[in-house]
Structures are given as C-alpha cells and as structure tokens.
C-alpha cells in the first residue's frame, strides 16, 4: 500500500531536518516523500537540497498559507493514503509506518494512531484517538492530524478550506468522518511526535473564533448551542481528571474496585459460601499467597458440589463436517477491528497453517454460521449478564464439540508451521509446573490453545457451561472454564486419562511475552525461536518497538519489522 508522506514548511531551518531524517529512517519501503516549502528565506531550502536523496518531490514557492500548501501536495501525491508530517514533527519510531500499514488494507477512509505531544522539547501528553468519531468528541477536542493516514481520494474530494488559518483540519474531520459518513479507524500504534510550539497553539483566540465559524457553517443552530455547554463541561471534566490522577497515586483505586466487583460475583453465585473466596481475595490484596489457594479451593468445592452430576452425562451431540481441519480464531468485532498484536498474530498464523488446515475467524456477524447456542446464553450476552470473553468460552467448546479442530487465541504468535493435528485426540499447552498455584489449571492445560478431535472433554465442558448459564446470571470467576476443566479432570476417568496422556506441548509458550520489551539481538531471537513454535502474547499490555533509553529495536519491534 503506497503512502505519501507530506511535509509543509516555512522558515523551519531549525526543525525540518529532524522531520526529514525521521521519514528517511522508516523501515517501510512503499512510500514517497513530498516537501512543499513556502519560499523560505532562512536556510530551510538549503537543508532540503542537502537531503534530496531522501526526498521524492519538493518545491519552494510562495503560497497562501499552510492549507494551500497541503492541498498542493495532495494534488502532487501518488499514494493511496497521505500523512502530513509537517516541519518539526516526527514519526514516533522507524516502525511507525510499517505497523500502520497492517491496518491500511482494511480500506478505512481515515486511520488514526497515537500521538506523543511535546513542547519546548519536553513530553507534555499522550493522545489516544477515540474509538468512534463523534460530534461530542470534536466539540471538546480533535484527533491527531499528524498521526492520521487519510485516503488521497478523500482529500481530493474534500480539500482543506484555505480561508481558515488554523482549524481547517478540524473542519475536514467534521465534514468527512463525523457528518459525512466516511469510515474511521483508531489504531493502537504510536505514529507521531507532535511539536506544540507551532502557530495553532500560540493563537488560541483565533482558533476558537474559527471553530465557531465552522460550526455556524456546518451545523443547525439547535445543535450548535451545545458547543458552549460542552466546552464549559469539558473544563470541569479536565479538573476532575486531574483530581482522580492525584488520588490514584495515593490509593490503588482500580485494583480495589476490581476486587469488589469480583467479590460481588462470588456472593451472587455462591450465596453465603462466597464469604471464603472474598476473604481469599482480601488476603491477595495484601500479598498473602494463601489467599489465592483459599479462593481456588472454595470455588472448586462449590462447583463440584453443584455440577458434578453433569459430568459424562449422556447427551445428544450434533456433529458437523467442514471438509478441512478448522483453526478457530475469534475477534468479536471482526478481523478489520483487531488491534496491533492480534493483527500481527493472525498474519503470522496465515503463513503457518498446513494444507489440511483452514483458519476460521469468528465474529459477532458469523459465529451462527457454525453453531447454534441456547437462546438463554445469547440473551445473557445481549443483556450484559456475561461478557464477550465469557461468551467466547462457551462458543469455543460448542465448536470443538461439533467439529473438533484447534482453538487458538488471537494473541498467539506462531514461528513455525502448526503440527498436523488430524489424528490427535487432544492437544493443548501443557507445562511441568503443576505445583504453581497461580491458576486452578496448575498449567495442566491452556484454554487459549486447545483442540483435537471432538471428544468427551469438550462435550463435558460444553454441557457444564449450558447447565451453568441456565441457572446463573454471571460467571463466578473470570476463569470459570478452568474450574470446569478441573472438575472434569477430577470426576471423569476417561477425560483424566486423555489429559494425562497429552504430551508436554508448548511448555515455553509464555517466554516470548516476557522478552518483548528486551533489546533485540540475533542470539536472543534465536533462543526464543528455539524454545517453542507458539507464543502467547497479550493485546492489553504495552509493548515498545524501540527502547526509550537506548533507542535500539526491541524484540517486539523485530516482530513488527518481520510483518
């Protein structure tokens, strides 16, 4: 996907070279670089001439302002997407475009990443784009123009308003992605380092005046009246956020709230028996290790007492055939909406399936094509009684019961071809850490990597979920599926024998994740690759592509670079 990187400059001799060099360092090849200079007289042109080897096209001539220059550059461009990295601004890392390119094939009109904000050479903020481009968001703020990849066709269709001096990009967003129905996608990639020393941030009064002018042009008066109220409310909201930030430094608010919510789940499902796991959670909060074991044992006893009668219970099982060995991957919002880590993992997985295997990416739109679930399960999901993650636990065992196959989490990164699993009755990640009480599974299995032929383990797990959700309105524990597998292991001799016979596969499946922020070198990389062929990562944790102190590439950066 060809990208046009555009720099607009005027009398920027002190800052333009760092912009040019940040473009030249990009480890993505399919781009052009255009510089439009406004007839600078301070030596900027000399800097441009000195760097022509890194520039595709450039010109220096008088213009009618920054937006006139930007429109001129768009007409000169050849890329499918344009990104404006104006003088003084920089790409956040040499892998910024490479990472962003993974999202451009999804054909959104605008793709916006994160911005590192600086002023006087110091970091002053970190701008994360909203997941949705709403009018209320743009009343309060904007999205990072320097972190946005915009379809050139859209920029030609809706050029920047050259009568505005400061907020034409804001007007462009309103006309296209807010009011015009153009598609927008936010991505979890650091794209730009944006310099806030420029004209926009030194001309607040003019900027506000122009915003009001834009609103008068684009919105009915009734809608426009909300702008002043929103601005006033936003000032109060910012003050409250500052107070919250101070409070979080004093108390672990989020952790306490999470524990309280978990405690509510114990009482909701277990009644008075929930007091034991609650005490266990309180002990965990204070770092007392026995609290975790107390919680696990009390939940396990409760589940055994209430659900052991459903183990190996005869039931009618609908079997299905697909004509291939399915590799089940689930992302509820669909492949197009995957964050960076699942994107990388799925791209790698597609390279590593064998001829008899086929990937099925499950989503909210297509899961019904493969399996029918009880109406009460779907109803609980729709009413918010169970989460999407909870629902996916039920879905995986319904699918494995009907078809078999391999359920692999969307954040599993493969470094070699998947094994031939056609004749394997049961497959999972199994580690020699059975004394580790971190999880009730004791690493005897991993629910994020499980498969095989349709078997009694999957049948039991599916039936337990169905029985449980017919009676309960919420999961007693986030890892309820592991408590069910533990119950199956203890109560079913057939299943226990199958689980015990399963070899120790993928014992080092968690090692790569612990090294992702380490400095990359060939020796470390080869060591990681020799440990295992499947590696469990996380899309919720922050992995840096480059070390902030040394500036060198990290192991995660290597993964992005290989994509």
Secondary structure, DSSP 4 states (H G I P E B T S, - for coil): --EEEEEEESS-TTTHHHHHHHHHT-S--SEEEEEEE----SSHHHHHHHTGGG-SEEEE---SSHHHHHHHHHHH--SSEEEE--TT-EESSTTHHHHHHHHHTT--SEEEEEEEEEETTEEEEEEPPPSS--HHHHHH----GGGEEEEHHHHHHS---TT-SS-HHHHHHIIIIISS---EEEEEEEEEEEETTSGGGG-HHHHHHHHHHHHHHHS-HHHHHHHHHHHHHHHHHHHHHHHHHHHHHHS-HHHHHHHHHHHHHHHHHHGGGHHHHHHHHHHHHTT-THHHHHHHHHHHHHHHHHHGGGTT----------SSEEEEEE-TT-GGG--HHHHHHHHHHHHH--TTEEEEEE-TTTGGGT----HHHHHHHHTTSS-HHHHHHHHHHHHHHHH-EEEE-TTEEESSPPP--TT-S-EE---S-TT-TTSTTTTS--TTEEEESS-HHHHHHHHHHHHHHHH-SS-SSTTHHHHHHHHHHHH-HHHHHHHHHS----TTTTHHHHHTTSBP-HHHHHHHHHH-SEEE--SSS---SB-TTT--BBHHHHHHHH-
